[in-house]
Structures are given as C-alpha cells and as structure tokens.
Amino acid sequence: MKKVTLFGGTFDPPHNGHIHMMLLLQELFGFDGIYIIPTNKNPLKDTKTPAEYRLEMCQRAFSPFPWCTLLDAEVRRGGVSYTIDTVDYLLEKDPEFKKAEKFFLLGEEAAYSVDQWKEVDRLISMVQPIVISRENFDAGRARSMPLHIFESIQKGWRKATPLGLSSTEIRVRCAKNLYIEHLVPSAVFSYIKNKHLYIKE
Ligand code: ATP
C-alpha cells in the first residue's frame, strides 16, 4: 500500500527548513507522496501575503521533488482552513489518496494542542499524526489529552533534527534588508525580490 502525508502550512515564505522537513519525512517514513498544502487562513495566525503568492512560492520550492504535489484546495475553499475539511476533500476527489495509508504532519507546538482541533477524533481515525522534533515526546505536557489522542501523537513522534529556521525570521531579515539567499530556494528568492515582498514587517 502506498503511503502519503499532508504537509500544510502558511508558507509565508517557504524556506529551506520546510524543504529539509519534507526530505526528513521522506527519508524517515518512505512516503510515496507528500501533499504540500498552503493554508488560506490559519485559525491561529494572520497572514498578509496573498494566497496566490504563497502558492506560487510553494510551486517554485517543491516542484524539483517529483513526489510532492501542491494542493490549492484550502486557498480555493477560502475562509479558515481546517485539516479535516482537506482530508474530506481529498477522499472525495483523489482515488490515490483514498487507497493510501494516510498521515499528516504536525508542528511540535501544534501536537500538544491537537485535541482542540476541529473534529479531531474523526481526523486521527483517518490520518495518523506525525511529529518530527529534536525533543522527546513530553508525556507530562500531553497528560490532559484524551488517551486515544495521546497514544496517536506518541506513536507518530520521531526524533530528528530540523533546521532552526522560520518564515518569521526570513520576513524580519527581508525587512532589515539582510541577506536571505542561503535560507530559501533560489527560485523563491527571485520571486520575493521581483514582487518586493516582506520589505516592511
Ligand atoms: P512562521 O514563522 O510564519 O510562523 P513557519 O516557519 O513556522 O512560519 P509554517 O508555514 O507555519 O512555517 O510551517 C508549516 C509547517 O512546517 C509546520 O508544520 C511547521 O511546524 C513546519 N516547519 C516550519 N519551519 C520548520 C523548520 N525550520 N523545520 C521543520 N519544520 C518546520
């Protein structure tokens, strides 16, 4: 059976930390397919950069990797983006997804609050959460979660070393006119420059 994972994010902009994470996913789990999913609106954070720019930057960042598929479903759906809605969409529209063993990537911080997510029980019954962190799973911190969610997060936790880099850092460096070419794929860098993105934070 094929294995696929969702990799969602604001991607404002996509950076080498995201590329490294995508490669870790592939190397640790052997995914056949990774869906790159820019959010329309993250329930927890604001984005000023238009979705079409973030989509284009993701296209540029991930197109060198043939196992990555860019999905614009959340942007087209509009409003706040919830993972369960994207899973339902893929189940209906994508027979390969439906047949596959399914996972979704969670950030470390998100993992400790996933029990607050929309329809989390149905979500984790269909897609297994994955967390890649340099830290061990902190069972104490997750202790207030329902047991089946706790166990699901614990099962999907892998220790590895992500690159210490964030989109925030890139936006801040751009606003200060500092060098960023070592932090983003070159095709993303040229787009940021052409569109004059992140000049003011
Ligand atoms: P921001 O700084 O704007 O909050 P971000 O760099 O955290 O953004 P997102 O687009 O919010 O990027 O992240 C999308 C996904 O990628 C999340 O699952 C997040 O945990 C993960 N991620 C972000 N940065 C890294 C990194 N340096 N290494 C590994 N994973 C990362």
Residues whose N, C-alpha, C, O or C-beta is under 5 A from the ligand:
A	BS01	ATP	G8 G9 T10 F11 D12 G17 H18 M21 L105 L106 G107 E108 P162 L163 G164 L165 S166 S167 T168
